[in-house]
Amino acid sequence: MTDIGDSLFHEGQVVWVLRSDGSRRAAEYVGQAEMSAWFGGAPRVIVVYPDTAAGEAVEVDRVVAREGA
């Protein structure tokens, strides 16, 4: 979907992280995780969850922009 250095999101943008059970969790986009470029696998991005202030690297395909936010 994206290559490292080419992003669909901008730093600080509010997004949804889609979970495996079909639910979504509010998050804030921080930046791209470059791990996938070195180790293979799907491209990942870093998000922070405002409810816990915890960060996570998630597959970019699981992140969508929040509309109206």
Wavefront OBJ file of the C-alpha trace (Angstrom):
o trace
v 0.000 0.000 0.000
v 2.826 2.404 0.809
v 6.584 2.301 0.635
v 8.847 3.520 3.398
v 9.159 7.276 2.998
v 5.748 7.542 1.314
v 2.914 7.940 3.775
v -0.858 8.102 3.595
v -0.980 9.857 6.980
v 0.718 12.811 8.637
v 2.180 13.051 12.129
v -0.502 13.794 14.710
v -3.384 12.694 12.468
v -6.186 10.905 14.301
v -6.831 7.416 12.948
v -8.667 4.184 13.652
v -6.750 0.953 14.181
v -8.836 -1.967 12.929
v -8.700 -4.960 15.245
v -8.944 -8.644 14.356
v -12.403 -8.920 15.973
v -13.796 -6.229 13.641
v -13.783 -3.434 16.220
v -11.683 -0.302 15.919
v -9.607 1.660 18.396
v -8.918 5.390 18.323
v -5.254 6.290 17.908
v -2.908 9.034 16.747
v -0.463 8.450 13.892
v 3.157 9.014 14.902
v 5.181 7.817 11.922
v 6.369 4.884 9.883
v 8.106 1.892 11.402
v 11.082 0.992 9.245
v 11.373 -2.538 10.639
v 9.512 -4.088 7.704
v 12.008 -2.665 5.220
v 14.842 -4.502 6.945
v 13.114 -7.701 8.002
v 10.399 -8.133 5.389
v 6.701 -8.377 6.011
v 3.933 -5.848 5.643
v 4.765 -2.147 6.053
v 4.039 -0.902 9.576
v 3.280 2.441 11.148
v 3.586 3.652 14.734
v 0.443 4.799 16.535
v -0.251 5.988 20.074
v -3.508 5.221 21.858
v -4.750 8.312 23.753
v -6.640 6.269 26.362
v -3.457 4.532 27.589
v -0.640 6.642 26.065
v 0.838 3.342 24.826
v 2.400 3.064 21.398
v 2.305 0.193 18.950
v 3.641 -0.703 15.508
v 0.726 -1.929 13.391
v 0.363 -2.999 9.770
v -0.512 0.000 7.614
v -3.471 -1.938 6.145
v -5.091 -1.906 9.610
v -5.021 1.910 9.918
v -7.636 4.248 8.456
v -8.166 7.984 8.825
v -10.929 9.077 11.201
v -13.445 11.183 9.322
v -14.818 14.271 10.977
v -12.097 14.304 13.614
l 1 2 3 4 5 6 7 8 9 10 11 12 13 14 15 16 17 18 19 20 21 22 23 24 25 26 27 28 29 30 31 32 33 34 35 36 37 38 39 40 41 42 43 44 45 46 47 48 49 50 51 52 53 54 55 56 57 58 59 60 61 62 63 64 65 66 67 68 69
